[in-house]
Every structure is written in structure tokens, then in C-alpha cells.
Amino acid sequence: MKKYILFYLLFCLSVGGWAKDFVHPGILHSSEALRRIAGLVKNDVNPSMGSFNKLKAEPEASYHYCIQGPFRFISRSGEYGYTKSPCEDDFNAAYYNAIMWNITKDRRHADKAMEIIRNYAATLEKIFPMDAPLCAGLQGFILVNAAEIMRYTYVEEHNENGWTYKDTEQTEDMFRNVFLPILSEFYKTKPYTNGNWGIAVTKAQIGISVFLNDTKLYDDALDFFYYTKIRIKTES
């Protein structure tokens, strides 16, 4: 749970209004923010170096990390509940290595992130209940941040193993066909969960909408975030 606290806080700080144009890379990290992080580490600035050393010590931040998937089906419980921890580790590894690549410029981190993203984009088919919205929300948000970073910082033009047009197609298809249907269905369903489900779903849809350059999806997510409580109170 502690790994999601930072994502939640950054999400809340970043929601400021309806989108017109997206800046890439975006979601949690702009180019300016990534350069700033790298500069703080390069210049051994504290307390930033303490945070970097904690990240570096995570097994999932290593380019030696061994992918445990990819899985065709993922879930937090039930028949495919066994995928929860390994899938979370894989997605965290993609995100952490994407950050490490931008800090260190060590292509081994970039290649590890690309390995995980590519494998899941080519394999993942479905997210199963019972906690499908929470799975799609929490894990989807991590993965889309990794993909957004790699798509715009490790491009094929300058890197032999860099992000390609095929990567864009496959990764966009995965988010549209596997994650978004779960998120959309949650929005259409009468509220039935604790409040953290709504924020998890919303931040994932916002992240995916940025990756897809889809302003309608983005506006739908913000509409839910700002006005759902008002609607529920009015209708009850």
C-alpha cells in the first residue's frame, strides 16, 4: 500500500482543469521534472540523494530484475489472484527502471523497462474480477507512467532498442482493450465500493488518456472526480 501513497498525492496535485493539449512526457513526470531529478542526483543534493538511494536499493529498480510475467490474465483475487504480487512487481520494475534510466542514462535500465512494457503489451488480454477496477486502476497507473516516460525519452531514432511505432500501436491497444473497458464500466455502475476505488480508477484513466492523447477520456475522468459526489447527493 505504501508504494501507492506517492502516486495518490502527485495525482491530486496534478488535477487542475480540463485538458486542451497534452505535454509529453506527462502524467507524473514532465521532461523538466525528469531533468531536475537527474540534476539533483548528479550534484549530490540532499535530501534528494536519500530518496534516490532508497529507489536504487529496491529490487525492482535494478536492470537485473527478472520479469515474472507476462500474464495473459491478471487479477487481485480468485482464479488468477496468484498474479497480483508478481504483476505488481513487474509494473513497478518498468516504472522504476524508467526513472533510473532518466537519472543515470544507463541504457540497461531503459532496456529493462522496454522488456517489461513490450512483453505485457504483446500478451495481456484481460483483467478478471472481483477487484478488477482496483487492479486496473492501481496497476494500470503504474504501467502507463512507465510507458509514457519510455515513449518520449528512449526513442528509436537515437537508441537501437528504443521505442518504435509498433510499440505505440501495441501499448495503446493494451490500454484501450484491457484497462479502459474496466475503468469505463466502473464509471457506469452505481457506487458500490470504498472511496479509494474511485480515485484509483480516475487517476488511471487520466494517465491513460494522456498517453492516448484522448481529451474526451480525460474530461470524463475529471467530470467523475469533481461532480460524482454532487450527483449522488442530488439523486438520493
KARA-V588255 format. One record per residue. N is the residue number from 1. RES is the residue in three letters. PSI is psi in whole degrees, -180 to 180 (999 if undefined). NEAR is the number of other ideal C-beta (glycine too) atoms within 8 Angstrom. D_CENTER is the distance of its C-alpha to the mean C-alpha in whole Angstrom. Layout:
# KARA-V588255
n:res:psi:near:d_center
N:RES:PSI:NEAR:D_CENTER
N:RES:PSI:NEAR:D_CENTER
This chain:
# KARA-V588255
n:res:psi:near:d_center
1:MET:-37:4:15
2:LYS:-27:4:16
3:LYS:-19:7:12
4:TYR:-10:8:11
5:ILE:-46:8:14
6:LEU:-43:7:12
7:PHE:-41:12:9
8:TYR:-47:10:12
9:LEU:-44:8:14
10:LEU:-37:9:12
11:PHE:-48:13:11
12:CYS:-37:7:15
13:LEU:-26:6:16
14:SER:-15:8:14
15:VAL:111:8:16
16:GLY:-14:3:19
17:GLY:175:4:20
18:TRP:144:7:20
19:ALA:146:10:19
20:LYS:-52:4:21
21:ASP:144:4:20
22:PHE:143:8:16
23:VAL:134:6:16
24:HIS:144:8:14
25:PRO:153:13:12
26:GLY:-142:9:11
27:ILE:-103:12:9
28:LEU:-26:8:9
29:HIS:118:12:11
30:SER:169:8:14
31:SER:-42:8:17
32:GLU:-43:6:19
33:ALA:-41:8:17
34:LEU:-40:14:16
35:ARG:-38:8:20
36:ARG:-44:8:21
37:ILE:-47:13:19
38:ALA:-40:11:20
39:GLY:-40:8:24
40:LEU:-40:11:24
41:VAL:-44:12:23
42:LYS:-37:6:26
43:ASN:9:6:28
44:ASP:47:6:28
45:VAL:130:7:27
46:ASN:148:6:27
47:PRO:5:5:25
48:SER:-40:10:22
49:MET:-33:11:24
50:GLY:-42:8:24
51:SER:-42:8:20
52:PHE:-42:12:20
53:ASN:-34:8:22
54:LYS:-42:8:20
55:LEU:-48:11:17
56:LYS:-31:8:19
57:ALA:-14:6:21
58:GLU:132:10:18
59:PRO:-35:5:18
60:GLU:-11:10:15
61:ALA:0:13:15
62:SER:143:9:18
63:TYR:-4:10:19
64:HIS:-4:4:21
65:TYR:135:11:18
66:CYS:116:4:19
67:ILE:134:10:17
68:GLN:-19:7:18
69:GLY:-146:11:17
70:PRO:157:11:16
71:PHE:142:11:17
72:ARG:-38:7:18
73:PHE:137:10:18
74:ILE:157:13:16
75:SER:163:16:16
76:ARG:-11:8:17
77:SER:176:7:21
78:GLY:-152:8:24
79:GLU:-38:5:24
80:TYR:20:10:21
81:GLY:-22:9:20
82:TYR:-16:5:21
83:THR:-12:12:17
84:LYS:-62:12:16
85:SER:-48:6:16
86:PRO:-35:11:16
87:CYS:-42:13:13
88:GLU:-42:11:11
89:ASP:-43:10:13
90:ASP:-46:14:12
91:PHE:-40:14:8
92:ASN:-40:12:9
93:ALA:-39:15:11
94:ALA:-44:16:9
95:TYR:-48:14:7
96:TYR:-42:12:11
97:ASN:-31:19:13
98:ALA:-42:16:11
99:ILE:-45:14:12
100:MET:-37:14:16
101:TRP:-44:17:16
102:ASN:-24:13:16
103:ILE:-46:10:18
104:THR:-21:7:21
105:LYS:23:7:21
106:ASP:113:9:21
107:ARG:-17:9:21
108:ARG:-33:7:20
109:HIS:-43:13:17
110:ALA:-44:17:16
111:ASP:-35:10:17
112:LYS:-45:14:16
113:ALA:-44:18:12
114:MET:-39:14:14
115:GLU:-46:9:16
116:ILE:-47:16:13
117:ILE:-47:15:11
118:ARG:-42:10:14
119:ASN:-43:11:15
120:TYR:-38:14:13
121:ALA:-32:12:13
122:ALA:-10:7:17
123:THR:-43:10:17
124:LEU:128:11:15
125:GLU:-32:6:17
126:LYS:147:8:17
127:ILE:125:11:15
128:PHE:153:10:19
129:PRO:173:6:20
130:MET:-27:6:21
131:ASP:39:9:18
132:ALA:-45:11:16
133:PRO:-38:14:14
134:LEU:-39:13:13
135:CYS:-50:15:12
136:ALA:-35:15:10
137:GLY:-54:16:9
138:LEU:-51:12:8
139:GLN:-34:12:7
140:GLY:-36:15:5
141:PHE:-39:14:3
142:ILE:-48:14:3
143:LEU:-40:13:3
144:VAL:-31:16:3
145:ASN:-41:14:4
146:ALA:-46:16:6
147:ALA:-41:12:7
148:GLU:-44:16:8
149:ILE:-48:17:10
150:MET:-36:15:12
151:ARG:-33:15:13
152:TYR:-3:10:14
153:THR:-7:13:16
154:TYR:62:12:17
155:VAL:151:10:19
156:GLU:-34:7:21
157:GLU:-33:5:24
158:HIS:-2:5:24
159:ASN:130:10:23
160:GLU:-38:3:24
161:ASN:22:8:21
162:GLY:172:12:19
163:TRP:132:11:17
164:THR:173:7:19
165:TYR:-39:5:20
166:LYS:-39:6:19
167:ASP:-42:13:16
168:THR:-48:10:15
169:GLU:-51:8:17
170:GLN:-41:11:16
171:THR:-41:13:12
172:GLU:-41:10:13
173:ASP:-42:9:15
174:MET:-48:12:13
175:PHE:-39:14:10
176:ARG:-40:9:14
177:ASN:-21:7:16
178:VAL:-48:13:14
179:PHE:-50:14:11
180:LEU:-38:12:13
181:PRO:-37:8:16
182:ILE:-44:13:15
183:LEU:-44:16:14
184:SER:-41:8:17
185:GLU:-36:9:19
186:PHE:-42:11:18
187:TYR:-33:9:19
188:LYS:-16:5:22
189:THR:142:7:23
190:LYS:136:3:26
191:PRO:133:7:24
192:TYR:8:4:24
193:THR:176:9:22
194:ASN:160:4:21
195:GLY:-24:6:20
196:ASN:-22:8:17
197:TRP:-43:12:16
198:GLY:-43:13:16
199:ILE:-35:12:14
200:ALA:-46:13:11
201:VAL:-44:15:12
202:THR:-45:12:12
203:LYS:-33:13:9
204:ALA:-44:16:7
205:GLN:-37:14:10
206:ILE:-46:14:10
207:GLY:-44:15:7
208:ILE:-37:16:8
209:SER:-36:15:11
210:VAL:-46:15:11
211:PHE:-38:14:10
212:LEU:-5:10:13
213:ASN:43:7:15
214:ASP:98:8:16
215:THR:-30:11:18
216:LYS:-45:7:19
217:LEU:-41:12:16
218:TYR:-48:14:15
219:ASP:-36:10:18
220:ASP:-41:10:18
221:ALA:-43:12:15
222:LEU:-35:12:17
223:ASP:-44:8:21
224:PHE:-44:11:19
225:PHE:-44:11:18
226:TYR:-34:6:22
227:TYR:-7:8:24
228:THR:-43:10:24
229:LYS:-37:6:25
230:ILE:-44:7:28
231:ARG:-44:8:29
232:ILE:-44:9:29
233:LYS:-39:7:31
234:THR:-40:6:33
235:GLU:-19:5:33
236:SER:999:4:34
